[in-house]
Each structure stands twice: as structure tokens, then as C-alpha cells.
Amino acid sequence: KHSQRRKIIVNGGVRDSADLDPLLVSIARGRRWQRMIDDGIFVNSRELAKAVGRDPAQVASNLRIAMLAPDIVHQIITGNAPKTLTSQTMRHEIPELWTDQIETFFGKRGATRQHGRLRYRHSPSRKPLPIQR
């Protein structure tokens, strides 16, 4: 019997979505749903919500989370995001501009670039990871 759960590739390995951070699952789900809308499978988020059996507000929330700045997504994937950055905090308004998102979720002076690397002030003990573009 095959599992109906989605598998997500994280850091080169495949993991069951039940084992992952709910925020990471929301990002993956939102990106998949946005692709369905972009490909014309669904006209809008309400139609998609009806087809997948989810509340339209939940679908809209996942679509917003899918548009997070790549630097923030990278920190979530690698487990380096602050503990305060959760699915719950993402239910509030998310700024459109990526620089504003970093300011909102990491503080006004929350992130700086040094030698091409993004350093977050919330976790000075953690080694910063290179940003891949």
C-alpha cells in the first residue's frame, strides 16, 4: 500500500512531510499550489481550495508563505531560522518586498551581508550559510 503523503526533498534527501517543520511543508505546498494556478489547472485560489478540500483562507495563507524571500526560505530549510518564525507568525501580513520581509521577521538590523554571506543577528553562534543564487 502506498502512502498518500507527499515526499519533500530537503538537503539532498527525501523525507516524509509528517517529519518536517510545518512551515517548510507550508512553503512546499504553497509552491505546488501556485504552480497549479500558474499552469492554468485552476483559475484562482478559491477554485483550488475547493478541489483540494481546504479552506480558502488556508490556501491563500500557503500561497503567501510560498512567496517568502529566498534568504528566509534558505534559513528555514537549513534549520537556521529563529524559533519565533513559525506557521503561526506567518498568518499575519507578509510584506511583498523581500527586504521588508527580512526586516519584519529578523528585526530592523536582523541581517547583514558579509563576504557574500547573509548573517542573522538572532543567532550569533550559528555559522552563516552561503547564499546560492
N, C-alpha and C positions, 0 to 999 in steps of 0.2 A: 504494500500500500504506500503510495507516495504522499508526502506531506504537502498541504496546500500553502504552507508558509513560504514566503519569499526568502531567497538567499541573497545576502548582500556581500559584496567583495570589499574587504577592509584590509589595508596594508598587505595586499597580495594574497590574502587567504579568504576563503568563503566561510561565512558564519550565518547561522540561523538568525533571523531578525528578532526572535524572542530573547537572545542573549545580548543584544546591543542596547546602547543608550537610547531611550525613546526619542531624544532629539535627533539622533542620527537616522533613526527609522523614519521620522517625520520628513527629514530632508530628502531621503531616498524616495519615499512615497510621493512627496510633492513634485520632485523632478520627473518621476514617471508619469504622474497625472498631467503635469504641464506639457510633456511631450505628446500625450494623447490629444490634448486640446490643440497644440501647435500642428499636429499631423492631420487635424480635421476629423478625428474619430468622434469627438464631442464638440459641440458648438461653444459651450461655456461651462463654468464650474457647477452650475445647478444641474445641468443635464448629466454631467459626470457624476455628481453626488448621488443622483437618483440611480444611475446604472451600477455604481459600486456599493450602494446601500449604506451610504454615510450621510451624516447631517451636513447640509450645505456650508454651515459655519466652520465645521471641522475641515472640509475640503479646502475652503478659502484660506484657513489658517496654514494648512500644509503647503499650499501654493505660495503663500508669503514667505514661509520658512525656507522654501526651496530657492528663494532669491537672495539669500544671505551672501555677504561679501565672501569671496574665495578664501581670504585670510582667516575669516571666522570659521568657515566650514573646515578648513585645514586643521585648526586648533581643536575642533570637535572630533574629527576623525582620529587624530593622534592622541586624544585624551588629554590635551593640554588646555582646554577651555576652563575658565573658572567654574567652581561648583555652583555658583549662582546663576549660570547660564543654563536654563532648563527649558523644557517644553512649556512649562507654566509661565516663565518670563517672556516667552515668545508669543504668548496670547495677547500681549499688549501691542500697541502700534510699533511697527518696524519701519525705521526711516528708509526712504528709497535710495539715497546716496550711500555707497559703501563706506565712505569716510565718516559719515554721520552714524552709521551702524556701529563702527568700531568705537566711536566716542560714546555712544549710548550704552553699549554692553561692556566696554572695558574702561570707561571713565574718560574725562576730558584729555588727560595726558596718559591714557591707558596703553598706547602702543607707539613705539618709535622704530624707525628703521636704522640699523647699523650694519654696514658692510653687506647690504642686500638682504639682511635678515630682519624679520619682524620680532621685536622684543615686547612682551607684555609685562607691565609693571605689577600685575596681580600675582605673579608667580616668579619672583626673582631667583628662586632656587632651581627652577626648571631650565634646562638647556633649550634655547630657541632653535626652532627648526627652519631650514632654508625654505623660502617661498618658491614654489615652482610655477612658472608662467608658461 
